[in-house]
């Protein structure tokens, strides 16, 4: 029997076409941190398949470019990260070894959230003696919900760009999220209003954007330099420096070892407050809304009154 070569070729090619571009396939989003994975899910819904590189109990500075992460980056359509050098120790390696042209820097498939907000603590000079200082400014932008709002608008537009087939869905979801977010922000601001001007101590320089939003006053940081664990003598120096000041609390992130904060809490007689820092950091921070519900609740419970 003589075979029709065009039919045979078409039959063989069909499965390959399905593998290359499945009909209705979800956009594969690779998020560096939980907050951006949660935001991508809010805006993408069933049109996205979200994978997150880190969890809330990991230090986002200290991640290894493991083969499993490289494999996920290799198959991603869109990478959503903080930027501002937060992932400088691992993301460039991940991107390079992925061999995925869509997600390289400068491409539509590479989204850096910090590009869309006003950065704080941008240094005029940087050298290694200063510790873990980022030349692009403090990268912990997710602790201010106003930044989340700005990033949501930008990410919604980027989703429409990289997946135009579902652009209307992304546009609608972005508007819906933004409306709910603005309403929630008003509630958080009102609840936290009694904290305005309150002096606080931080374990790591991680909450500058949170303090900027709520009007809190950071009077000391337990780490002598960013990323450098405090010694016993340094903790004693901090204790002496804040003596006589009406410090309300010492704040640390869920991923951090709480011992320095606990020491100051015990010896200075102020509450130590664990903040979720990102989605999943505490039981109450199950999504972006819960992240700020829980953050504000923990702060106000510990320090609303002098």
Secondary structure, DSSP 4 states (H G I P E B T S, - for coil): ----HHHHHHHHHHHHHHHHS-TTPPEEEEESSHHHHHHHHHHHGGGEEEEES--TTS-TTS----HHHHHHHHT-SEEEE--TTTTTTTHHHHHHHHT-GGGSTTSTTEEEGGGGS--S---S---GGGBS--TT----GGGSHHHHHHHHHHHHHHHHHH-GGGHHHHHHHHHHHHHHHHHHHHHHHHHHGGGTT-EEEESSS--HHHHHHHT-EEEEESSSSBT-PPPHHHHHHHHHHHTTS---EEEEETTS-THHHHHHHHHHT-EEEEE--STTSSTT-SSHHHHHHHHHHHHHHHHS--
